[in-house]
Amino acid sequence: MEAVVELDGVSYRYPGSREWALRDVSLSMGKGLTLVTGPTGSGKSTLLRVISGSAQTVHGGELRGRVEVKGRPVLVPQEFESFILMPTVAEDLEHAAHVGGASLFEARLVARRVAEDLGIEHLMHRSVVELSLGERQRVAVAAALAMGADVLLLDEPLAHQDFEGSSLIVDALKRFEAVVVAEHRVSRLASMASKVIVMRAGRVDAEGPPEDLAVVIARLMDPLAAGLEGLEACMRACRS
């Protein structure tokens, strides 16, 4: 499969930090959905920032290695509210479509389509500040879809969603050609991923198709079970 994102020996650290947030990462990602997961602080968000270019242009810091992206990447960060720029939902989605190259007339059509995809068409004339956190997150994802990115990068897009909201986002991603999602909540995404990347301490801990990482994904899908295993091990050690 042709790669749309390639990293070769990439290391990155933030300004003023001695620690490398990414350490010698080499990866290729093709079309379809690439799921990036791993514990908090493992480097998932930094990986998406490096791919998008925002690590270098917004945060600064030191980047080593080679990063190649075919086409234009768009990142919706964890701080997704910074991605919403206009006062109403309709204005924000139309602005995003216009930034993506649509004419003013086309932007209205694109805005309506992505709003329907994300189940927010009834919110089009609402002020963004009146929306719930989950609704605002879907507005941010819809804006990214409206921009027509070649590579869509989403950081924890299901964090504030209920089951219905998560389903709408997951269904919308199926229509996109190349998506990279960093997410703890792997159960809704693993089955549709073409590749899973597990990060740990700034490095790639495991990568491959989901069927090859079934055990790892099962543990990530059921953190309670993993926690209970650890508790039982501790209790056995205390009794011995």
N, C-alpha and C positions, 0 to 999 in steps of 0.2 A: 504494500500500500504506500502511495506517495505521501511523504511527510509534509505537513503544513507548518509544523513547529519543530525546530531542531535546536538542542542545546549541546554544546561540546565543551566539557571541562569547565563548567560555569561555577564560579564562586562569587558571593556577594556579601558585603557587610555595610550596615547603615552608618551614617556619619557619626563620628565620636565613639564607635564601638570597636573593641578589639576582637570580638567574637564574630566569626563568619556565620551569617544566617543561612546561607547555602554553601555547601562544600563539595566542589568537584562533581557537579551534577552533569551527567550526559544522558540525554533523552531524545526520542523522536515521537511525535504525535501525529497521527493521520486524521483523515476525515471521520466523522461520527463523534461520539461523546467519549472524552477521556475524563475519568473520575480520579481526582487527586485526593487522597485521604491520609489520615495519620493523627497522632495525638496533638493536642494544643502545643504550639511552639515548635512544631516539627519542620516548618518552612513552607507550608502550603500557600499562605498568602503571599509570602515573598516570591515564591516561584511564579505566581500569576503576575505580580508587579514587574518582575524581570521580563516576562514574555511580552507584557503590554508596553514596556518601555517606561512606565511611571516610576519604577525604582530609580532609574537613572535621571529622569527629567524632573520629577517631583520631590523625591526623597534625597537624591544625591547619593553619596557613599561611593564605594569602590566596587567595580565590576570587573571580573576576569573571565576569560573564555569567550566563546562564540555563541551568539543568539541569532537565529534566523527565523523569521515569520513570513510566510507567503501571504501577502495581502495586508489588510488593515485590521489590527486587533482592537477590540473594545472591551474594557474591564468595568464590571460593576463591583465595586469593592464591598467589604463588610460594612463600611461606613456609607451605606448606599444612599443616604439622604443627601450627600454631597453631589450625587449624580443627578438629582432633580433640580432643575435650574429655573423653572417658570412657575407662576403662582397657581395656575389651575392644571388639572390633569390633561385636558385637551391641548392647552397651549404647550405643555411640556412635551407631549408626544409629537405634536406637529413640528415643534422646534427640532426635536431629535431627528425626525424624518428629513427635515430641510437640511440639517447639518450633514446627513448621510447622502445628500445629493438630489433629493426629490424637489420638484417644483412646489410652489405654494398650494396648488390644487391637488397634486399627487400626495402631498404631505397630509392633507386631511383624510384622504382615503387610507393611507398607510396607518395613520393614527387610529382610525376606527377599526381597522383589521386587527392590529396588535392588541387593542383594548378588548376586543371580543375574545381573542385568543387567551388573554389573561383574566377574563371575567370581571373587567373593570369598566365596561362600556357604560354602566349606569352611573359611574362616578365622573364622567368626562367634564362636566361643568362645575364640579366641586373644587373648592380650594384644597390644595395639597395638605395644608396644616390641619384641616378638619378630619383627615383620614386616620384610620388606625395604623399602627406600625406595620402590620402585615399587608394592608392595602398599599401603603407607601412603598413597601419593598416590591410589590408587583408592578407598581408604576415605574420604578427604576428598571426592572427587568424588561418591561414593555418598551421603555425608551431605548434600551440597548438593541432590542429587536428592530425597532423602527429605524435605527441608524444604519442597519444593513451591514453589519461588520462581516468581514471575511472569516475572522476567528473570534468567537464570543467567549469571554472569560468571566465566570461568575464565582464570587467568593461567598460561600455559605448562603446560597439563594433560598434555602428552605428554613432558615433559622427562625423566622417569625411567622411561619405558615401553619395553619391547621391542615387537616387531611385534604379538604377541598382545594385550598390554595396551593398545596404541594402538588396535587394532581394536575392543576391547570398549568403550573410552571413546567412540570415534567413533560406534559403533552406538547406544550409549545416548543420545547427544546428538540423534540423529534423532527420538527420541520426545518431545523437548522443544519447546515452542512458540516460545520466544524465547531465543536463546543468543548471547552475545558472547564470543569466544575471542581472547585475545592469544597469539600463537604464532609462533615462528621456523620450525617444521616445517610448512610450508604444504602439502606434497604430499598428506597424508592428508585435508586439510580443504577445500582450494580448490574441489574438484569439487562439494561439497555446500553451499558457501556461497551465500547469496542476495546477499551484498554483501562486498566486500573493501575494507578501508581500509589504506592504507600511510602510516605515520607517519615523519616525519624532523625531528629537532631541535625537537620539541614542536609541530609543525604537521602538517596533513593534506597529504601529498605527492601522493596520488592516491586516488580512491575510485570505486567503481562495481561492476557485476556482474563476476564473474571472467572472462567471455568478453571483456569490454572491456579487461581488464588482463592479457591473456595473456602479453605480453612481460615485463612486470614480474614476474608470478608465476613465469614460467620461470626468470628470473634468481634469484629467491628460492629456488626449488626446487633450483637447481644452483649453490651458492656456489663449488664447486670450479672449474666452468667460468669463472665470473666472475673468480676468482683467477688462473686460467691466462691469461685474456685480459690482465689487468693485468700479469702477469709478462712475457708476450710483448711488450707495448707498452714496458715498461721495457727489455727486452733490445734492441729495435729502436732505442730512443733512445740507448742506450749505444754501439751499433755505428755510429750515424750521426755 
